Amino acid sequence: MTVFDDLAGQEAAIEVLTRAATAARTGSAGMTHSWLITGPPGSGRSTAAKAFAAALQCTGEPVGCGECSGCRTVMSDSHPDVEILATEATTITVASVRELVSHAQSTPTVGAWRVMIIKEADRMVERTTNVLLKAIEEPPPRTVWILCTPSPRDVLTTIRSRCRGLNLVIPAAEKVADLLVRRDGIDPDAALIAAKAAQSHVGAAKALARDPGAGERRRENLRGAYGIRTAGHAALAAQALIDRSKVQAEAEGENRADREIAELRRTLGLAPDETIPPAMRSHFKQLESEHKKRETRRIRDAHDRALIDLLSLYRDVLVVQLEAGTDLVNVDFEKEIEDIAGSITADKTIAIMDEISLARERIGANVAPQLAIEAMMMVMRR
């Protein structure tokens, strides 16, 4: 067992990171102080970053052994020299990056390196990225920066040029299924179906295999697209998809919000039912603001996951129309896929796929989801 075991189908990347960690241990050439790990959603960017951090702190054999104290504390998020910056809001704040840059100047306390990981570095706006620029360009001798983002184009050229790039690939569905079976104890057949439906997105595959609600939302979204015949159908299907995304986001965030409010009350010495004094209301307003930002992010992510599912449906339709002989992603919708393929042309299918991609871009650019998804659904009429 090593720290890289959860990186499904990323053998080439594992080899690069292992060589770099070995060079860091021996002091030989091959180690870089700034990294940019890219790859499609679900490919394991954050997993790779944490595994590399563990390998840098590893004291066992082989490098990244997974058994020594350094490996175990990094993988359990408790190593004092490894800091991870992530956000559940739509953007990473300047203040949080400044704090991370300040911490990066310190020397390691118990490990060999200070490792600073920024998940979803694409969520930094330009002025936030500029705060980071000098720290990445001239890091202290024992500090390593690891940025994770879907594409190199998601960060400024000035950042990209100062980092060593490592691109992760889309793993085979079979590799993802093997990981779910080995790590999560999921039934092999269910794991493979989920891995294919999730298009090898590890997190989404696990959710589909474990959470009946996630699987049912996916099926309802695909059935909604299949049933569009008129403008009225399109509007109803769009509203239903948006409502399901909101329900999903609320379910994911509700328990956490309640826990955070209860914790804040305990911290401030308030009883569960005690009225909040005026002097303390600002604390609760700030927490409420954070909850709203996180909810916006969760809803946007839920919309995007649903649109990716629809994109996979019409990818399957195109496979059938072109007689490509490639395995279907949505094997449980084979009949509906055949029906759609026989009722529209391949050109129409490509136009629908383009419209789905455009809807994803529009929502990412803060266009109202209702407008973007309704416009997309109108194109799906047949």
C-alpha positions in Angstrom: 0.0 0.0 0.0 1.3 3.5 -0.9 -0.1 7.0 -0.8 -0.7 6.8 -4.5 -3.1 3.9 -4.4 -6.2 6.1 -4.7 -5.0 7.6 -8.0 -7.0 5.4 -10.4 -5.5 5.1 -13.8 -2.7 7.7 -13.3 0.4 5.5 -13.6 2.4 8.1 -15.6 1.7 10.9 -13.1 2.5 8.6 -10.2 5.9 7.9 -11.8 6.6 11.6 -12.2 5.7 12.4 -8.6 7.6 9.5 -7.2 10.7 10.5 -9.0 10.4 14.1 -7.8 9.8 13.0 -4.2 12.8 10.7 -4.4 14.9 13.6 -5.8 13.7 15.8 -2.9 14.8 13.2 -0.4 18.3 12.7 -1.9 18.9 16.3 -2.9 19.5 15.3 -6.6 18.1 17.2 -9.6 14.5 16.6 -10.5 12.6 18.4 -7.7 10.6 21.5 -8.5 9.2 23.9 -5.9 6.1 25.0 -7.8 3.6 22.5 -9.4 0.5 22.9 -11.4 -1.6 19.7 -11.5 -4.3 19.8 -14.1 -6.9 17.3 -15.3 -10.6 16.9 -15.9 -13.1 16.9 -13.0 -12.9 13.7 -11.1 -9.5 12.7 -12.3 -7.9 13.1 -8.9 -6.1 16.4 -8.9 -6.5 17.0 -5.1 -5.8 13.3 -4.4 -2.5 13.6 -6.4 -1.5 16.8 -4.6 -2.1 15.3 -1.2 -0.3 12.1 -2.1 2.7 14.1 -3.4 2.8 16.0 -0.2 2.8 12.8 1.8 5.6 11.4 -0.4 7.7 14.5 0.3 7.2 14.0 4.1 7.7 10.3 3.9 10.5 8.7 5.9 9.9 5.1 5.0 10.7 2.9 2.0 9.6 3.1 -0.7 9.0 6.9 -1.0 5.3 7.4 -0.3 5.1 4.1 1.7 1.8 5.0 3.3 2.9 3.5 6.6 5.3 6.0 8.2 4.2 8.9 10.5 4.7 11.4 7.7 2.5 9.6 5.2 -0.2 8.9 7.7 -0.5 12.4 9.2 -0.6 14.0 5.7 -3.2 11.7 4.4 -5.3 12.3 7.6 -5.0 16.1 7.1 -3.1 16.5 10.5 0.5 17.2 9.4 1.5 20.6 10.7 3.7 21.4 7.6 1.1 20.7 5.0 -1.6 23.3 4.4 -4.6 22.9 2.1 -6.6 25.9 0.8 -10.0 25.1 -0.5 -13.2 27.0 -0.8 -16.9 26.1 -1.0 -17.7 29.6 -2.3 -17.5 30.7 -5.9 -14.1 32.4 -5.5 -11.0 32.1 -3.3 -10.5 35.3 -1.3 -7.4 37.5 -1.3 -7.3 37.3 2.5 -7.0 33.5 2.6 -4.2 33.5 -0.1 -2.3 36.2 1.8 -2.5 34.1 5.0 -1.2 31.0 3.1 1.6 33.0 1.6 2.6 34.2 5.1 2.6 30.7 6.4 4.7 29.5 3.5 7.6 31.6 4.7 8.0 29.6 7.9 10.5 26.7 8.0 9.1 23.2 8.4 8.5 22.1 12.0 8.5 18.3 12.0 8.7 17.4 8.3 11.2 17.9 5.6 9.1 20.4 3.6 6.4 23.1 3.9 3.8 22.1 1.4 1.1 24.6 0.4 -1.8 23.1 -1.7 -4.4 25.3 -3.4 -7.4 23.3 -4.6 -9.3 24.7 -7.5 -6.8 27.5 -8.2 -9.0 28.5 -11.1 -11.3 30.1 -8.5 -8.8 32.9 -7.9 -9.5 36.2 -9.6 -6.6 38.1 -11.1 -5.8 40.3 -8.1 -5.8 37.2 -5.8 -3.4 35.5 -8.2 -1.1 38.5 -8.1 -0.7 38.0 -4.4 0.5 34.5 -5.0 2.9 35.3 -7.9 6.1 36.3 -6.0 5.7 33.5 -3.5 5.6 30.9 -6.3 8.4 32.6 -8.2 10.8 32.7 -5.2 9.7 30.2 -2.6 11.8 29.6 0.5 14.3 26.7 0.1 12.1 24.1 1.9 8.7 25.2 0.6 6.7 23.5 -2.2 3.6 25.0 -3.8 1.0 22.7 -5.5 -1.9 24.3 -7.5 -4.7 22.2 -8.8 -7.0 23.3 -11.7 -8.9 21.6 -14.6 -6.8 23.3 -17.3 -3.5 25.2 -17.5 -5.5 28.0 -19.2 -7.4 28.5 -16.0 -4.5 30.4 -14.3 -2.6 33.4 -15.4 0.3 32.9 -17.8 2.6 34.4 -15.3 1.7 31.6 -12.8 1.7 28.9 -15.4 5.2 29.8 -16.6 6.6 29.5 -13.1 5.2 26.0 -12.3 6.0 22.5 -13.5 2.9 21.1 -15.2 1.5 17.7 -14.5 -1.6 16.6 -16.5 -3.9 13.8 -15.3 -5.9 11.8 -17.7 -9.4 10.5 -17.7 -9.1 7.1 -16.1 -10.7 4.0 -17.6 -14.1 3.2 -16.1 -12.7 -0.2 -15.1 -9.9 1.5 -13.1 -12.4 3.6 -11.2 -14.6 0.6 -10.5 -11.7 -1.3 -9.1 -10.9 1.6 -6.8 -14.5 1.8 -5.6 -14.5 -2.0 -4.9 -11.2 -2.0 -3.1 -11.5 1.3 -1.2 -15.2 1.6 -0.5 -16.4 -2.0 -0.6 -18.9 -1.4 -3.4 -20.3 -4.3 -5.4 -18.2 -4.8 -8.6 -21.2 -4.7 -11.0 -22.7 -1.6 -9.3 -19.3 0.0 -9.2 -18.7 -0.5 -13.0 -22.2 0.8 -13.9 -21.7 3.9 -11.7 -18.2 4.5 -13.1 -19.5 4.5 -16.6 -22.4 6.7 -15.8 -20.1 9.1 -14.1 -17.7 9.1 -17.0 -14.9 8.0 -14.7 -15.4 10.9 -12.3 -14.4 9.1 -9.0 -16.4 11.3 -6.6 -19.6 11.2 -8.8 -19.2 7.4 -9.3 -19.0 6.8 -5.6 -22.1 9.0 -5.1 -24.1 7.2 -7.8 -23.1 3.8 -6.3 -23.8 4.7 -2.6 -26.6 7.4 -2.7 -29.9 6.2 -4.2 -31.0 9.9 -4.4 -28.0 10.8 -6.6 -28.9 8.0 -9.0 -32.5 8.9 -9.1 -31.7 12.6 -9.9 -29.6 11.5 -12.8 -32.3 9.2 -14.2 -34.9 12.0 -13.8 -32.7 14.5 -15.6 -32.1 12.1 -18.5 -35.8 11.1 -18.7 -36.7 14.8 -18.7 -34.5 15.4 -21.8 -35.9 12.3 -23.5 -39.5 13.5 -23.2 -39.0 17.0 -24.8 -41.3 17.4 -27.8 -42.7 21.0 -27.4 -41.6 24.3 -26.0 -43.8 23.6 -23.0 -42.0 20.3 -22.4 -38.7 22.2 -22.6 -39.7 24.8 -20.0 -41.0 22.1 -17.6 -37.9 20.0 -18.0 -35.7 23.0 -17.4 -37.6 23.9 -14.2 -37.6 20.3 -12.9 -33.8 20.1 -13.4 -33.2 23.4 -11.6 -35.5 22.3 -8.7 -33.6 19.0 -8.4 -30.3 20.8 -8.2 -31.6 23.1 -5.5 -32.9 20.1 -3.5 -29.5 18.4 -3.8 -27.6 21.5 -2.7 -29.9 22.2 0.2 -29.6 18.6 1.4 -25.8 18.7 1.2 -25.5 22.0 3.1 -28.4 21.9 5.7 -26.7 19.7 8.3 -23.4 21.6 8.1 -25.1 25.0 8.5 -26.9 23.8 11.6 -23.7 22.4 13.1 -21.8 25.6 12.5 -24.5 27.8 14.1 -24.6 25.5 17.1 -20.8 25.6 17.4 -20.8 29.4 17.1 -23.4 29.6 19.9 -21.3 27.4 22.1 -18.2 29.4 21.4 -19.9 32.6 22.3 -21.5 31.1 25.4 -25.1 31.2 24.2 -27.7 28.6 25.1 -29.4 26.9 22.1 -32.6 28.9 22.5 -31.1 32.1 23.9 -31.7 35.3 22.0 -28.7 36.7 20.2 -27.5 39.9 21.9 -27.0 42.9 19.5 -23.2 42.9 20.1 -23.0 39.3 18.8 -25.2 39.6 15.7 -22.4 40.5 13.4 -20.8 37.0 14.0 -24.0 35.3 12.9 -24.5 37.6 9.9 -21.0 36.8 8.7 -21.7 33.0 9.1 -25.0 33.5 7.2 -23.2 35.2 4.4 -20.7 32.3 4.2 -23.6 29.8 4.1 -25.2 31.7 1.1 -21.9 31.7 -0.8 -21.5 28.0 -0.3 -25.1 27.3 -1.3 -24.5 29.3 -4.5 -21.5 27.2 -5.2 -23.3 23.9 -4.5 -26.3 24.8 -6.7 -23.9 25.8 -9.5 -22.0 22.5 -9.2 -25.3 20.5 -9.1 -26.4 22.3 -12.3 -23.0 21.5 -14.0 -23.2 17.8 -13.0 -26.7 17.5 -14.5 -25.5 19.1 -17.7 -22.6 16.8 -17.9 -25.0 13.9 -17.6 -27.1 15.3 -20.5 -24.0 15.7 -22.5 -23.1 12.1 -22.0 -26.6 11.1 -23.1 -26.2 12.8 -26.5 -22.7 11.6 -26.8 -24.3 8.1 -26.7 -26.9 9.1 -29.3 -24.1 10.2 -31.6 -22.2 7.0 -31.0 -25.3 5.0 -32.2 -25.9 7.4 -35.1 -22.4 7.1 -36.4 -22.2 3.3 -35.6 -18.9 4.0 -33.9 -18.9 0.7 -32.0 -17.9 2.4 -28.7 -19.4 1.4 -25.4 -22.3 3.5 -24.2 -21.9 5.6 -21.1 -25.6 5.4 -20.1 -26.1 1.7 -20.5 -29.3 1.8 -18.5 -30.9 4.2 -21.1 -30.0 2.2 -24.2 -33.7 2.0 -25.4 -34.2 5.8 -25.1 -30.8 6.4 -26.8 -31.8 4.3 -29.7 -35.1 6.1 -29.9 -33.5 9.5 -30.0 -30.9 8.4 -32.5 -33.6 7.4 -34.9 -35.6 10.6 -34.5 -33.0 13.2 -35.1 -30.0 13.6 -37.4 -26.3 13.5 -36.3 -26.1 17.2 -37.1 -28.9 17.9 -34.7 -27.2 15.8 -32.1 -24.0 17.8 -32.4 -26.0 21.1 -32.2 -27.6 19.9 -29.0 -24.2 18.9 -27.5 -22.8 22.4 -28.4 -25.8 24.0 -26.8 -25.3 22.0 -23.6 -21.6 23.1 -23.5 -22.8 26.7 -24.1 -25.2 26.4 -21.2 -22.4 25.3 -18.9 -20.3 28.2 -20.0 -23.1 30.7 -19.5 -23.9 29.4 -15.9 -20.2 29.6 -15.1 -20.2 33.2 -16.3 -23.1 34.0 -13.9 -25.9 34.0 -16.5 -29.2 33.1 -14.7 -29.5 29.3 -14.8 -33.2 29.4 -15.6 -32.4 31.3 -18.9 -29.4 29.2 -19.8 -31.1 25.9 -19.2 -34.4 26.8 -20.8 -32.6 27.9 -24.0 -30.7 24.6 -24.0 -33.8 22.6 -23.5 -35.5 24.3 -26.5 -32.9 23.0 -28.8 -33.5 19.4 -27.6 -37.1 19.4 -29.0 -37.7 16.6 -31.5 
